[in-house]
């Protein structure tokens, strides 16, 4: 069903995706949760985002939640063919290849939307546009969608203003932990990654002209300054222009900056930012690139018309002769330089952005019958708070516990909780952030003294360089320390045999929960620590995702258990 360049490229793409997975802890956590909860069972998701490894991992996380995925790129030059092949090899549906024509690009979008998709995940608004113009018969199947970019949101706002938008859209880019990090730090770093690897020229000491001083422009200007450049900002919004001045940058109109600049980077989302009048006054050797979504910010059509000659100078660099003795150079055909000529934003940045995408899609499915607004703008409330407060760290790892936090655990326990159960929880809580995760690691004795927790050793076959405990041996160590019973230093399969299954409502402090895969194998264990002030179940476990003992409110457990030795205690 897929349409890609070459399935034989899949192994290369799989390695790229695996590297991303290792550096995306939020998405890994969601993958674990989704694989158990299956929030997208029976749901078809259409996704159009720059098709590289980070996007691919998002697709795999959604698929782990039961989604049937239909995937295409959002830019003809940003698709990585090996990544597309890897997704197809894993059973996902992909319609995309690098350097497709405009006609092929539209056909790929059509191929995706033909499948009666329920959730739309868009980057720039091309899926939404196609649904509202050429494929209106498919609107009936859509619950809602999510938009990744500022450019896409601008299009959505215009549609909503004209009463043209037919289904709800979550404005993902407006989430604080999206645009404050993705747009600023992600764009800032990835733009210069694309420029540097493409040109192999120094930035220090040169004039860098940044067109636009939104969050993306701020990030680009900041990184240019950090590389030693002299930065000029062009900005039509007077408030943003003043902000750029206060940040230490020169501000002037583009036609004045054009006479000075060595590098030009557009990040406005607007058409015709650099025009013929600017080309004509630029210095010989000026380098132009775009970091906005569409290839309209540099007037490429007019540049091609006025050029006396062109030359493919290097990969992703085309030279245009303006006069007999002057050439200017455009990177990546005026398309997104950080993706068309690089790998896009860093994995850790996209981990936050794509976690919001995944959770937004989940929100749409769970609230399908109650979505009354077309633009879901209160993203901080609807995503970051309702979904576990990504920016507030609720439900995520607590690195160490203060005495006050430990006292709070005891305070929230029922009055009839036995002293031995309180001691078990306190022992586990005291270890939070202190004992590294080490698969197969077991304690030598009870307590801390005499054990090698945190001791640096020579890297083993998996590259691990600290001794510690795995999940089952952490549970063993806690009980060994409190009750002088080491449970036999066994793994999760052995531990669950020492327990009886109980209902969630019967949980008491110190009881256990296990994660069991589809084949019936136990894969993880944690200690129940009671409920927090919100009434959420709190768990303490040696967690590979956090590389240490963690306390959090994860909900992926397959079942709840009580050690036989704790019956009646």
N, C-alpha and C positions, 0 to 999 in steps of 0.2 A: 504494500500500500504506500510505502514511502517513496520519495524521489530525491536522491542524493547523488553526489559525485562518484564515490567509490567506497563500497562496503569494506574493502580490504584495508582501508586506513583506520579501522576501528581500534586496533591495539594501541596505536599512538594516542588517539583521543581518550581511551580508557585511562591511560597513565596520567594525562592532564586532569581528568575529572577526579581521579584518586588523590592527586596533590591538593586540589581545591578542597575536597572533603576533609582532609587532614587539618586544614587551616580555617574551617568554618564551624566552630563549636555550636553556635546557635542553630544552624541548619541540621547538624548532626543530632542535636537534642530533639528537634521537631521530627526528624526522620524516625527516631526511636518512638516518639509519641504517636505519630501518624500510623506507623506500621502496626501498632496495637489497636488504635481507635478506629482506623479506616474512615475518616470523616468525608472522604470523597468517593466512597463506594457508589457505583452507578452514575458518577458525574463525568462528563466529558469537558476537558479544559482545552481551550485554544490559546496558544501562547506565541506572541511575536516579540522577542527580545533579542538583542545581539547574540548570535548563537556561538558562544565560546564556552569554555569549561565551567565557569561559575553559573551561567544560565543552565547548562546541562545538569549540574548538580541540583539546582532548584527543581528542574523537571523530574529528576529521579526522586526527590523528596515528596513531591506531589503524587507521583506514581506509587510510592510506598504507602501513601494514604488511600490508595484504591482508585485514583483518577485514571481515566483513559486519556492519554496525552496526544495532542495534535500540535506540532511545533513548526515554526518557521522563524527566519531571522527578521531583523527590523532595519537592515541596511545591506545593500548588495556586496559591500566590501568587508563586512565584519564577520561573516560566517566562516568558521573554521571547519573544513571538510572532514578532518579526522574526528572532531568532536561530534559532528552530525552522524557520522558512521557509527561511532560508539553507542549513541543513543538508539539507533536502529538495531544494532546488535543486541541491545538489552530489551528489545521488544516495544520501543516507543515509536510513534509515527512522526516522521520528519520530512518536510518539503523545503529544501534549501540547498544552495551551494554557493561557493565563493564566486564573485564577479558575475552574477546573473544580470541579464538585461532587464530594463524596466518592465517589459512584457512578461518575462519569466518571474520576476518579483511579484507582480500582481497575480499571476497564475498560482504561485505558491500560497499566497494568502487565500485565494479561492479554494484551493485544495484543502486547506485547514478548515475553513468555515463550512464547507460542504457536509461536514460530519455532525451537524445539529448540536453544536457545542453549548454547554450550559454556563460556563464561566469563561470570561475573556480576560486575559492578562496581556496588556498592551504596553508598548514602548514607543510613544510618538503618535499613537492614535490611528494607525493604518487599519487595524482590524475593525475598530469601531466605525471608521469612515466607510469601509467596504460594506459592512452590515447595513449601514443607513443609506447607501446609495444603490449598489448593484445587487445586493443579496438580502433585500428586506424580508423575503420569505423565511429567512432563518432567524429573524428577531424573536419569533414565538418561543424558541427553545432557550433563550438567554435569561438567566437569573440576574446577572449583573457582572461587573468587571472591575479591574484594577488598573490604574495608569501609573507608570513608572517615572515619567519625565515632566519637567516644566513645560516643554513644548506641547506634549500631549494634553496637559491640563488646560493650557491656553485654548486649544481646539475644543475641549469639552465644555469649557465655560461659555465659549461662543455658541455652541450648539444648544446648551441649556438656556441661554439668554433668548434664543430664537424659538424655544419650545420644540426643538428638533431631537433632543436626546431621548431615546425610547426605553432605556433601562438604567438602573442605578450604577454609578461608577465611584469606587473608592479612590480618592486623590492621594495615592500612596506617597507621591513626592512631597506632599505637604506635611508628612509626619516629621517631627523634630529629628528623630534618629535616622531619617533618610536624608533630607536635604542638608542638614547641618554637618553631616559627615561624608556622605556619598558625594554630594555636589561640590563641597569645599575640598576635603582632603583627598577623596577619590579622583576627582577631575584634575585637581592640582598636580598630583603625582603622575597619573597616567598620561596626561597630555605631554609632559616632558619626557616620559618614557618613550612615547611615540616619536617625538621630535628628535630625541638624542639617538635612538637606534636607527632612525631613517637618514638623518643628515650627517651624523658623526662629526658635528661641529660644536665648538664651545659656546656656551651661553654667557658666561662671565664676561663683564666688560661691555656687552652689547646692549642696544636698546630693544626692549621687548614691548610691543604695543598690545595691550589687552583691551579688546572691544567688548564692553559690558562689565558691570560690577555688581551682578547678582552673586549668589553663593558660589557658582562655578567660577565667575570672574575673580572673586576674592581669592579662591583657592589657587588659581593660575598665577595671579599677581604675587601671592605670597611665596609660591615655589620659585618663580622667576627671580624674586628678590633674594631668596635663599641660595640660588645658584650664582649670585653675583651680578645679575643684570641690572641695568638702569631701566626702571619700569615707567611706562606711560599708559594711562587709562583714558579711554574714550567712553563717555556715558551720557545719554540724553536725559536721564532722570537727575534733576538738580540735587536731590537729597543724597542719592548714591554717589554722585560726583563729589560732593562735599566730604562724604565718608572716605572716598579714595584719597582725597587731599589730606585728611586727618590721619590716614594710615601711612602717609609719607610718600605718596606717588604724585607725579605730575599729571594733570588732567588738561586735555585740549581736544578740539575737534579732529576727526579722522584725517581731513585733508591737510592739517598741519602736522599731525603725527606721522603721516605717510612720508613726509620729507625726511624724517629722522630715523624711523624704525629699521631694525635689522630683521627681527622676527615679528610677525603679525599673527595674533591668535584671536579668533572671533568666538564669543560665547554669549550671544544675545538672544538667539531664537528668532531673529528677524531677518528679512530678506534685504539684500543690497546694502550691507553694512560697509563693504569695501567695493567701490565702483570705479568706472573708467577714469574719472577725474583723479582718483587716488593712485591708480596704476601709473598714470603718466608722470607723477611727481616723485615716485619711489626711487630709491637708490638702486644702482646696479647690484644685483645679487640679493635683493630682498627676498625673504622667505615667508610665504603665506600659508596658514593652515586654519582649519575650522574645528571647534570643539562643541558647536551647537548640534542639534539633532539632524537637521536637513541640510543638504548641500546648496543652500540658497544665500548664505551670509556673504560669501565672496561671489560676485557676479561673474561666474565662470563663462556663461554664454557670451557676454560682451568681451571678456578677456580673450576668448578663442577667436572672436571676430576681428579684434584689432591687432592680434599678434602677427608679426611679420614672418615668424617661423616658430616651430616648437621642437623640443628634443626630450626624449626619455633619458634624463640625466642619471638616475639610479632607480632602483625599485621604489615605487611610491613617490618619486620626485619627477615632475614634468616642468621643463623650462619654457618660458614664453618670451620671445624677443619683442620688446616694445619699441625700441629705436635701434639704429645701427650699432650703438655701443652700450645698450642696456638690456639686460635679461632679468626677469623676476621668476621665482620658482614657487610652485604650489605643491603641497604635500597631500597625498591620498585623494587626488582629484577634487579637493575641496570638501570631502566627506569627513566624518568623525576621525580625527587624527589619532586619538587614543585607542580606537578600536580597529580602524582600517589599517593603521600602521603600527599597532601594538596589541597588547592583550587586555586592554581595558583596565578598569579599576582593580586595586588589590583585593585579594580574596577576603581579608578580614573586613574590609569596608562593605563589600557586596553581601557578606554574611548578614549584616544588619538589615540592609535594604531588602534582600530576598526573603529574610525571615518575616518581615512585614508583609511582603507580597503573599507568602504562603498563609499567614494568619488572616490576612484580609480575605483571601479566597475562602478560607474556612468560615469566617464570619458571614460571608454572603450566603453560603450553603445553609448554615445553621439558622439564619434569620430571613430566609427567602420569602416567607409570608408576611414579613413586617417591614419591608423596605419601601418606605413611602417617598423618600427624597431621591432625586436624580443624582445629585452631587453630595457624597458623604464627606463633608469637610472637617468635621470635628475628629480628626485623625488621632490626636493625642488621647482623647477619651475612648473612641471606638476601637482603637488598635492597641496603643501602648498600655492603657489601663485595663480595658476589658480582656485583653489577651494575655495578661500576665505581666504587664508593666515592664516592657523590654528595657526602657531607659531607667527605671527605678530598681531593677535587679530583683523584683519579686519573682519567686519561683526559680531563681538561678542560684548559682553557687555562693555560699557565704564562706569567705576565705578563712576567717578565725572568729571565734565567739568570745565576746566580752563576758565578764562576770554577770553584768546586768542581763545580757541575753540568755545566759544559762539559768539565771534566777527566773526569768520570764517563762522558760520552758516548764519549770517546776510549778510555777504559779498557775499555768493554764491546764495542768493535769487534774483530773477528777480527784476529789478529796479521798476516795477510797483506794487510790493507787498505792501499792505496797512500797516499802522502803527499798526493797531489792530491785524493783522495776525502775524506781527513780535513779538508783545507782547505775543501772545499766545504761540508761539514757545519758546521764551525766558523763560516764566514761566515754561513750561514743561521741558526745558533743565536745568533750575536751580534745578529741583527736582531730576535729575539723581543721583542715588546712595544715596539719602537722605530719601526716604519714603519706608519702607518695604512693600513687597507684603503681603496682608492679605485678603483672600477671604471673600467677604461680608462686608469688611471694608469701611466705608463712612466718609466723612469729617463732622465736626460739624459746620464749618464756612469757609469762604474764607481765603486764606493765611495760613501761618504757625502758627501764634499766635492763641492760643485758641484750637488747635488741639492736638491730642495725638500721632502723628507720632513718631514711634520709642520707645514709652514708654513700658517698660517691664511689662507684666501682667502674671498671673498664666496661665500655659499651658491649652489650651482648649482641646476639644475631639480629635483634630487632632494633638496635640502636639505643636501648634503654641504658641509662647511666646512673640510676639511683636505686638502692634497695628500698623495698616497701612491702605492701600487702595488696592482694587482690580482694574482691568483694567478700567472698566466703571466708577467707582467712582473717579479714577484719572483724567479721561477726564472731568468729571463733575467738580471736584475741580479746574482744570486749567481754565475752562471757567467761573466758579463762581468767581475766583480771578481776572481775567482780565476784565470780562464784567458784573459782578454782576448778573449773571444768572446761577443758579445751575442745570438747565435742569431737575429738579424734583428728583434728587438723584436716578436715575433709573438705571436698568441693561442694558446690551448690546441689549437685545430684545426691550427695550423701546427706547433706543437711536437711533437705526437704523430707527425707525418710525418717528423720527424728521429730517430725512435726505432725500435727493434725490441722486440717484446713478449717478456717473459721470465716464467718461473715465479716464484711468490712465494719459493720456497726458494733461488732464485738471486740474490735481491736483494743488492746491495752498497751501502754508504754512498754517498750522492750520486745513486743511481738515482731514478726518478720513478714516481709512480702517478697515474693519471687517473680521474676520475669521468665516466662516459658514460651519458646518459639513454636512455630507451626508443627514441627515434628515431635513436640512434646518434651524437648530437652530444656532443662533449666539453664539460664544464661546469666542471671544476676540476682542479687539478694540485698535487701536493705533493712534497717532497723526503724521501727515506728517510734517517733519521738513525741507523739501527741498532736494537738492542734494549735495553730497560731491564733492571733487575735481575730483574723478573718474567718476562722472556722475551717481552714484548709489543713489537710493532713500533712504533717511535716516528717520528712524521712532523712536519715543519716546513713550514708553508704560510701564505700570506697568506689569512686566513680572514674572510669577510664576517660570519659569526656572532659573531666576537670583535672585529671592527672593527680588527684588527691582525695582525701576524705571530704565530702561535701554535705551540706544540709540544704535541702530544697523541698519543693512541693510538687515534684513530678507525679504524673498520674498514669504511667504506662504499665503498672504492675498487673500481672495475670491473675494473682490470687494472694490471699492473706493467710498466715500460718502462725501457730503457736508451738514452740518447742514443748515436747512432752514433759521435760523437766520443769517447765514453768506452769504446768497445770495446777491451779489452786493457789498460786503465789500472786 
